[in-house]
Amino acid sequence: MTTNNGGPAFPCDHLVDDDGVSLSSGMTLRDYFAAKAMQGDISRVGYYQREEHMLTAAKNAYAMADAMLRAREIT
């Protein structure tokens, strides 16, 4: 199963090769959504002192990003 990454978050038309393939698509929309979710979580909790807490927060951020991508398909 392939994870829906939403494609590029900030695509640039002008950065393509001769075949029209993007040379620099940057971060994916999934990564962008996860970063925003993580930012919100950190602002609520503060910061994490233990690595396992950071890993759990990161997994939760990607779960939220996946939910946001699914919601885009529904609406």
C-alpha positions in Angstrom: 0.0 0.0 0.0 1.3 3.4 -0.9 0.8 6.3 1.5 -1.0 9.3 0.0 1.5 12.1 0.4 -0.7 14.8 -1.2 1.9 15.7 -3.8 4.2 18.7 -3.4 3.2 21.3 -0.8 4.6 24.2 -2.8 5.0 23.2 -6.4 7.0 25.3 -8.8 6.2 25.0 -12.5 9.5 26.6 -13.6 11.7 23.9 -12.2 11.3 21.1 -14.7 13.6 19.2 -16.9 13.3 18.8 -20.7 10.7 16.0 -20.2 8.5 18.2 -17.9 9.5 16.3 -14.8 9.8 18.4 -11.7 13.4 18.9 -10.5 12.5 20.2 -7.1 9.1 19.5 -5.6 10.1 20.3 -2.1 8.3 18.8 0.9 5.1 16.9 0.4 1.7 18.1 1.6 1.7 15.3 4.1 5.0 16.5 5.6 3.6 20.0 5.7 0.4 19.0 7.4 2.4 16.9 9.9 4.7 19.8 10.7 1.7 22.0 11.4 0.1 19.3 13.6 3.4 18.9 15.5 3.7 22.6 15.9 0.2 22.8 17.5 1.0 19.9 19.8 4.3 21.3 20.9 2.6 24.7 21.6 0.1 22.9 23.8 2.4 20.6 25.6 5.6 22.6 25.7 8.6 20.5 24.7 9.4 16.8 25.1 12.3 15.7 27.2 12.2 12.0 26.4 12.8 10.5 22.9 9.9 8.1 23.2 7.5 11.0 23.8 9.0 12.8 20.7 8.4 9.7 18.6 4.8 9.3 19.8 4.2 13.0 19.0 5.7 12.6 15.6 3.5 9.5 14.9 0.4 11.4 16.1 1.3 14.3 13.8 1.5 12.0 10.7 -1.8 10.4 11.8 -3.4 13.8 11.8 -1.8 14.6 8.4 -3.2 11.4 7.0 -6.6 12.3 8.3 -6.4 15.8 6.7 -5.5 14.2 3.4 -8.4 11.8 3.6 -10.7 14.8 4.5 -9.6 16.5 1.3 -10.8 13.5 -0.7 -14.2 13.6 0.9 -15.0 17.3 0.5 
